[in-house]
Amino acid sequence: MNIVITGSTKGIGYGMAREFLKRGHNIMISSRRTEAVALAVTDLGNEFPDCTVLGQPCDVAEFDQVEALWDAAESGFSQVDIWINNAGRDGMKVPFFALPKDDYMQTVKTNIVGLLHCNRVVIPKLYQQGGGMIWNMEGFGSNGMTRRGVSVYGATKCALRYFTKSVAEELAGTPVKMCYLSPGIVVTDMLVPPPDQRGEGWEQVKKIMNTLADTVETVTPFLVEGILAADRNGAAVRWLTRPKIAWRFISSRFLKRDIFTPLGL
Ligand SMILES: NC(=O)c1ccc[n+]([C@@H]2O[C@H](COP(=O)([O-])OP(=O)(O)OC[C@H]3O[C@@H](n4cnc5c(N)ncnc54)[C@H](OP(=O)(O)O)[C@@H]3O)[C@@H](O)[C@H]2O)c1
């Protein structure tokens, strides 16, 4: 299959790209930075010489760049089977009234405007080629949960679930399927701030992450297997379910997880 993943030069997007390639599929790598795209394409191309690894820089907040990403994928693969809207950003962890305008605008542009642009470009194209699947990446806030310092990110991910549900309803009966992807809590650059920006609450956050978080290498095989197995509009692949969360808290009494030390963080 031919798969496009936005925001796939690092983190969960890159991890999913590797897992698809391991299973013999072809990948289009993308993110805003040309050098990062070139590096990822070279590294993955060398690691998986029997698969096609393409790359195209794209800021999902720019409609014409999303169109160019589709065009590059279509001309490189001739058909796109799966498009994953993974690109996302989180801002500074401060109350909204202290958040700089540029910070929340950037989050909204990537997580909301980018989501809309990608779906607006890709849905008609998938329809024209006879079908395909789109997966939208959820995050904290998708289930309505709130937390101090995450109001904007949470609002964007809450909106993403609403949008995905609405558009899946609109697509019912068509060959285009719209689905939900949720990685749980994953140790990536988005989640782990650089040492000089960790602040007072970091030790507490770290404690919770040691209970609930996982690595890219643990989560992405699950996500990719779920995507490849799904065949219905409105399907959801979610890693951190309520029973799993409950079990993690119960088992934390006798099982001490340390997710950071092996990663050198
Ligand atoms: N990590 C978690 O615990 C977690 C939990 C739930 C949901 N998620 C979601 O999972 C997705 C991936 O997160 P991650 O943790 O892997 O983040 P990450 O490590 O920071 O990677 C984000 C990727 O998106 C790209 N990107 C950022 N803004 C972009 C834009 N405007 N246009 C195109 N690409 C852009 C980045 O590259 P450039 O900066 O070079 O563009 C990078 O490749 C996000 O949607 C996030 O909200 C993450």
The ligand as an SDF file (V2000), in Angstrom:
LIG
                    3D

 48 52  0  0  0  0  0  0  0  0999 V2000
    3.5470   12.5500   22.0300 N   0  0  0  0  0  0  0  0  0  0  0  0
    2.3740   12.3260   22.6060 C   0  0  0  0  0  0  0  0  0  0  0  0
    2.2950   11.9310   23.7870 O   0  0  0  0  0  0  0  0  0  0  0  0
    1.0900   12.5150   21.8470 C   0  0  0  0  0  0  0  0  0  0  0  0
   -0.0900   12.1410   22.4860 C   0  0  0  0  0  0  0  0  0  0  0  0
   -1.2940   12.2700   21.8120 C   0  0  0  0  0  0  0  0  0  0  0  0
   -1.3100   12.7640   20.5210 C   0  0  0  0  0  0  0  0  0  0  0  0
   -0.1430   13.1370   19.9350 N   0  0  0  0  0  0  0  0  0  0  0  0
   -0.2330   13.6500   18.5570 C   0  0  0  0  0  0  0  0  0  0  0  0
    0.5920   12.8700   17.7060 O   0  0  0  0  0  0  0  0  0  0  0  0
    1.0810   13.6760   16.6330 C   0  0  0  0  0  0  0  0  0  0  0  0
    2.5870   13.5550   16.5490 C   0  0  0  0  0  0  0  0  0  0  0  0
    3.1520   14.0230   17.7700 O   0  0  0  0  0  0  0  0  0  0  0  0
    4.6670   13.7300   18.2080 P   0  0  0  0  0  0  0  0  0  0  0  0
    4.6310   13.5690   19.6730 O   0  0  0  0  0  0  0  0  0  0  0  0
    5.2640   12.6880   17.3580 O   0  0  0  0  0  0  0  0  0  0  0  0
    5.3280   15.1660   17.8980 O   0  0  0  0  0  0  0  0  0  0  0  0
    6.8010   15.5820   17.4290 P   0  0  0  0  0  0  0  0  0  0  0  0
    7.8030   14.5770   17.8410 O   0  0  0  0  0  0  0  0  0  0  0  0
    6.9600   16.9870   17.8590 O   0  0  0  0  0  0  0  0  0  0  0  0
    6.6770   15.5250   15.8130 O   0  0  0  0  0  0  0  0  0  0  0  0
    5.8060   16.3930   15.1510 C   0  0  0  0  0  0  0  0  0  0  0  0
    6.0180   16.2790   13.6570 C   0  0  0  0  0  0  0  0  0  0  0  0
    5.0990   17.1700   12.9940 O   0  0  0  0  0  0  0  0  0  0  0  0
    5.8350   18.0870   12.1830 C   0  0  0  0  0  0  0  0  0  0  0  0
    5.1090   19.3620   12.1260 N   0  0  0  0  0  0  0  0  0  0  0  0
    4.8900   20.2480   13.1100 C   0  0  0  0  0  0  0  0  0  0  0  0
    4.1590   21.2860   12.6590 N   0  0  0  0  0  0  0  0  0  0  0  0
    3.8990   21.0340   11.3530 C   0  0  0  0  0  0  0  0  0  0  0  0
    3.2070   21.7130   10.3310 C   0  0  0  0  0  0  0  0  0  0  0  0
    2.6130   22.9030   10.5430 N   0  0  0  0  0  0  0  0  0  0  0  0
    3.1400   21.1490    9.1020 N   0  0  0  0  0  0  0  0  0  0  0  0
    3.7160   19.9690    8.8610 C   0  0  0  0  0  0  0  0  0  0  0  0
    4.4140   19.2700    9.7710 N   0  0  0  0  0  0  0  0  0  0  0  0
    4.4990   19.8050   11.0150 C   0  0  0  0  0  0  0  0  0  0  0  0
    7.2260   18.1610   12.8030 C   0  0  0  0  0  0  0  0  0  0  0  0
    8.2490   18.5350   11.8820 O   0  0  0  0  0  0  0  0  0  0  0  0
    8.6340   20.0670   11.5640 P   0  0  0  0  0  0  0  0  0  0  0  0
    8.6890   20.7890   12.8580 O   0  0  0  0  0  0  0  0  0  0  0  0
    9.9520   19.9560   10.8750 O   0  0  0  0  0  0  0  0  0  0  0  0
    7.5750   20.5760   10.6380 O   0  0  0  0  0  0  0  0  0  0  0  0
    7.4100   16.6910   13.2120 C   0  0  0  0  0  0  0  0  0  0  0  0
    7.8120   15.9250   12.1020 O   0  0  0  0  0  0  0  0  0  0  0  0
    0.5790   15.0980   16.9150 C   0  0  0  0  0  0  0  0  0  0  0  0
   -0.6190   15.3350   16.1970 O   0  0  0  0  0  0  0  0  0  0  0  0
    0.2770   15.0730   18.4010 C   0  0  0  0  0  0  0  0  0  0  0  0
   -0.6780   16.0370   18.7870 O   0  0  0  0  0  0  0  0  0  0  0  0
    1.0630   13.0200   20.5640 C   0  0  0  0  0  0  0  0  0  0  0  0
  1  2  1  0
  2  3  2  0
  2  4  1  0
  4  5  1  0
  4 48  2  0
  5  6  2  0
  6  7  1  0
  7  8  2  0
  8  9  1  0
  8 48  1  0
  9 10  1  0
  9 46  1  0
 10 11  1  0
 11 12  1  0
 11 44  1  0
 12 13  1  0
 13 14  1  0
 14 15  2  0
 14 16  1  0
 14 17  1  0
 17 18  1  0
 18 19  2  0
 18 20  1  0
 18 21  1  0
 21 22  1  0
 22 23  1  0
 23 24  1  0
 23 42  1  0
 24 25  1  0
 25 26  1  0
 25 36  1  0
 26 27  1  0
 26 35  1  0
 27 28  2  0
 28 29  1  0
 29 30  1  0
 29 35  2  0
 30 31  1  0
 30 32  2  0
 32 33  1  0
 33 34  2  0
 34 35  1  0
 36 37  1  0
 36 42  1  0
 37 38  1  0
 38 39  2  0
 38 40  1  0
 38 41  1  0
 42 43  1  0
 44 45  1  0
 44 46  1  0
 46 47  1  0
M  CHG  2   8   1  16  -1
M  END
$$$$
